[in-house]
Amino acid sequence: MKINVLSKTTCGCTVFSTLVFTLGISAESLATTIAYTNDADFDLGVLNSVNYTSPNSNQLQLSAIGETFPILWVANAGEDSVSKIDTDNDCEDARYSTWFESTFHGAYSGPAPSRTAVDVEGNVFVANRHFDGKPASIMKILSEGGIDRNGNGVIDTSVDTNGDCSIDRTSPTEFIPPVDLNSDGILQTNEIADERIAWIVPVGENNGLGRSLCIGTDGNIWVGLFNRREYYKISSVDGSVLSGPIATTGSLTPYGCLVDGDGILWSASLSSRLGILDTNNNTWLDTLTFSGSSYGIAIGNGKVYLGNSGRDFREYDPKMPDDNDPTTGTFTLAPLSNSNFGLSVDGEGFIVGGTSNVTRVDAAGNRLWLTSNPGSSSIGVIPDSKNNVWAVNLSSHNVTKFDKDTGNVLLLKPVGRNPYTYSDATGIAARTVTDPTGIWTVIGDGGAPDTIWDKVSWNTEPEGQVPTGASITVSVRAANTSPELALLPFTPVTNGTNNLAISGRFIDVRTVLRPNDQNESPILSDLVLNTLEDALSCDLDNNNEVNILDINLFRPHRNTPAGPNEPLDIDRNGVINKLDARKCVLECTNSRCAASS
């Protein structure tokens, strides 16, 4: 490589000469390695729906019992907010406003959020139904990080500052409502003050009444409008409309939905109708009728379950007969399932539901337990990451937690006014049916600030395997501190590819396992992180010291693009700039360097 070198003559004049050299130390020889390959290594991270259970030790595979995130999202319809409940420690960690603050108005007036849907990354989407005649609005709340709208360098967001496990709506540090900057009464994204909220968008026409919301197999969002009898597909990235309106048939009024692993959207209707939409081609397939009514909806065990107040729930088996036509299945009545509004299928395949009583029933119809709910007017019944059961109680403004094995009441916890959630509020359906996933996350420590991470490799051992149709995907982010790390997005990486071009002491690695259609799990045998140590990289002329000659090499090349093997691109970010020079000044072994920077 040829680089112009600035030097000084005895007359003090600047002249150019040419220095021909190569970087004498290869990336491989400088690399240090962090390897995860045995059970103890995998335990350094967080395992969710993956395991290393014997006899399949020292590797990760998908768990037979599905899991989701330890977070329950409860829409408080009477105050236009969403509570974020940590289901492990039973605390309300945050509460987010879904519209401008107003007086309490009950569950069936105003914006009145209800349906929530959690994606496989833990982000939540919330539908404001809008009984006020406005278009339905959909809000995205991030699971972590945020958008620094005010540029103060931190994410201003709701947090339980006093540690009492509840959010105080009157505290400006615990609850951050939006501000109507233009006084038009319509919430726009730029008016959102809580910076963990990504965006809000209107969907459809006025008075559409957004009563249906679910995640598709591609991670995008489906919104059903009750009054308009139509569905829209919107982007999970920015809320833009990708498809729609798609009209329903047979007078079906969307009242909740879920998408199965084949991409079939199943729609409840608040009537004796079940809607079927093929999200693979955005086509409405059919509207089926049955005896009874559909309020809540759940999927699991290859079936669709429909909750109906005052009656046992209905099952629909789309593979009876097994003719590859989801519209020709069979309805049956599930005995001993108890009176149900909302219902769900947990990670073990049990159906949970109820109203004044809450029950857990296995797939064959056997009741495990039936427990009276101390809360009143239960609307939704939802399993958490450990398959304990939560009931959302509309009239008593709280949630109840039940032990999954015994049905014993573990907790009665206040939330916001008129909680009204009975959808996939923990993401259990999305994580076990719509897009079955197991996730392992781990943070590697490079040992020093601005560590350059060179590559990530996995399945370098023969035990690693990915059956046809299954997948292992890895994404990373890096920063010098844990708080900085949480603010960054993950970036997908390719197995074994050098020059990641990211730096920071800590690297956060997110590995996602997905099965194939035959439910065969991929095997992660190992994961290896390589760093590119740069302690000697500033010795650009290879004379065993970092001095003014090395620093001066940057001047004629500042703010120029750099290739993957460019010696002057010290931080490997693809451009030669003052940050590269500054890093070398800090490593300088000659006091004159500081003056030349």
Beta strands, then each sheet from edge to edge (+ up, - down):
strand 1: 2-8
strand 2: 14-20
strand 3: 31-36
strand 4: 46-48
strand 5: 50-51
strand 6: 61-62
strand 7: 71-76
strand 8: 81-86
strand 9: 91-97
strand 10: 113-118
strand 11: 124-128
strand 12: 136-141
strand 13: 197-203
strand 14: 210-215
strand 15: 221-225
strand 16: 230-234
strand 17: 241-247
strand 18: 257-259
strand 19: 264-267
strand 20: 273-278
strand 21: 283-289
strand 22: 297-300
strand 23: 303-306
strand 24: 314-317
strand 25: 330-333
strand 26: 343-345
strand 27: 351-354
strand 28: 357-361
strand 29: 367-372
strand 30: 378-383
strand 31: 389-393
strand 32: 398-402
strand 33: 409-414
strand 34: 438-445
strand 35: 452-458
strand 36: 471-479
strand 37: 491-493
strand 38: 502-503
strand 39: 506-514
strand 40: 527-532
strand 41: 560-561
strand 42: 575-576
sheet 1: 1+ 2-
sheet 2: 3+ 40- 35+ 38-
sheet 3: 4+ 34- 39+ 36- 37+
sheet 4: 5+ 6-
sheet 5: 7+ 8- 9+
sheet 6: 10+ 11- 12+ 13-
sheet 7: 14+ 15- 16+ 17-
sheet 8: 18+ 19- 20+ 21-
sheet 9: 22+ 23- 24+ 25-
sheet 10: 26+ 27- 28+ 29-
sheet 11: 30+ 31- 32+ 33-
sheet 12: 41+ 42-
end
